[in-house]
Amino acid sequence: MIDKRLLSKRFSEHAKTYDAYANVQKNMAKQLVDLLPKKTPIMESIFLKLAAALVT
């Protein structure tokens, strides 16, 4: 069973670093999207929109 008090305590202790790690995840997602093939204008448009959404 999950100890909700402990979970809350640990989450609170690390909440201040969340944004730093979120940015790392967003950047990695963008890099992975950039590796996908861009064979057609439609696919390129979709990938660019997805990458933009992940970065913002």
Backbone torsions as a table, in degrees:
resi	resn	phi	psi	omega
1	MET	NA	146.7	-178.6
2	ILE	-82.5	129.2	175.4
3	ASP	-83.5	102.1	-174.3
4	LYS	-64.5	-34.1	178.4
5	ARG	-66.7	-43.1	179.0
6	LEU	-66.6	-41.9	177.8
7	LEU	-59.9	-45.9	179.2
8	SER	-62.2	-43.3	179.4
9	LYS	-61.4	-47.7	-178.1
10	ARG	-67.4	-39.6	177.8
11	PHE	-62.2	-45.7	-180.0
12	SER	-61.6	-39.0	179.9
13	GLU	-63.2	-31.4	-174.3
14	HIS	-109.4	3.3	-178.0
15	ALA	-60.5	-33.0	-177.3
16	LYS	-66.6	-21.7	-179.7
17	THR	-97.5	-1.2	-176.2
18	TYR	-57.9	-47.4	-176.6
19	ASP	-61.2	-38.2	179.0
20	ALA	-61.6	-44.0	179.9
21	TYR	-73.2	-32.8	177.6
22	ALA	-62.7	-39.8	178.2
23	ASN	-64.8	-38.9	176.5
24	VAL	-61.2	-44.7	179.6
25	GLN	-63.4	-41.7	179.0
26	LYS	-64.1	-42.5	179.1
27	ASN	-64.8	-40.8	177.9
28	MET	-64.2	-41.2	178.8
29	ALA	-61.7	-42.2	179.0
30	LYS	-63.4	-43.2	179.3
31	GLN	-62.4	-39.8	178.5
32	LEU	-66.2	-41.3	177.6
33	VAL	-62.6	-40.0	179.7
34	ASP	-63.1	-23.6	179.0
35	LEU	-79.4	-17.4	-179.6
36	LEU	-68.3	148.1	-179.1
37	PRO	-66.1	143.9	178.0
38	LYS	-119.6	75.4	-171.6
39	LYS	-87.2	-24.1	-178.2
40	THR	-131.5	156.4	178.1
41	PRO	-58.4	-36.0	179.8
42	ILE	-66.4	-45.5	179.4
43	MET	-63.5	-41.4	179.5
44	GLU	-62.2	-41.4	178.9
45	SER	-62.3	-44.6	179.2
46	ILE	-62.3	-45.7	-179.3
47	PHE	-63.5	-41.2	-179.9
48	LEU	-64.6	-40.8	179.0
49	LYS	-65.8	-41.4	178.5
50	LEU	-64.4	-45.2	179.3
51	ALA	-61.7	-42.3	179.0
52	ALA	-63.1	-40.6	179.9
53	ALA	-66.3	-35.0	-179.1
54	LEU	-72.9	-29.9	-177.3
55	VAL	-81.6	-30.7	-177.3
56	THR	-87.3	NA	NA
